[in-house]
Amino acid sequence: MTAPAAAAAPWLLVSEVFSRTVQGEGPSMGRRASFLRLGACNLSCTWCDTPYTWDASRFDLRKELTRRPVPELVDRVLDGAPSIVVITGGEPLLHQRRPGWAALLDALTAAGVEVEVETNGTLAPSPYTAEHVTRFNASPKLDHAGDPEDKRIRPDALAALVATGKAAFKFVCRTPADVDQVAAHASALGLPAHTVWVMPEGTTTAELDDRLRTIADPAIRAGFNLTTRLHVYAWGNERAR
């Protein structure tokens, strides 16, 4: 009698996974980190720096995205003894109903690392996700991202993120007028100012320097935090860094 085949390991649809780097943005900027970048997104930001995770008009997603077993992913992200594992995308919360998502969070929790999820803030985390994630770095998109407001600003999802008590809200800005938009959204959506981070948009140090100088004073006057993109200063716009 033939023994039944072993159950296939749970998997996730992955763009890239890399370790021995740092968290480049937000409250944990500079901390040792590993990144797991998942495929697919429900937005189409004009300035997106990872379009290879979702844009089939410019990239062959059959080559860019692969199904990877969770045990392999866990081994990769724990390489280098990071203090943080960052799950990003794309939009990673699109995957939270998959068995591989729960398997990943279980394994990372058991390993004792902090787990951060980078999200665009349009999807509410499930109770299971909220329990196992250390921080949500939610990045609601402003007008310059290009999508209609009712697609990129979802009050119910943002309220659910606030309710976790684990969310920081990171807004990409170019101008003082963008900071004014952030202030309007924060007031309308009930985002506490101390949880809001304003970040310059850019993929070069020159862009970041110029825009940071422009938005810094308005952000501080509004009571917000500032962040830059540390990985760009260290490695430019290089993938997997």
Secondary structure, 3 states (H helix, E strand, C coil): CCCCCCCCCCEEEEEEEEEEEECCCHHHCCCEEEEEEECCCCCCCCCCCCHHHCCCCCCCHHHHCEEEEHHHHHHHHHCCCCCEEEEECCCHHHHCCCHHHHHHHHHHHHHCCEEEEEECCCCCCCHHHHHHCCEEEECCCCHHHCCCHHHHCCHHHHHHHHHHCCEEEEEEECCHHHHHHHHHHHHHHCCCHHHEEEEECCCCHHHHHHHHHHHHHHHHHCCCEECCCHHHHHHCCCCCC
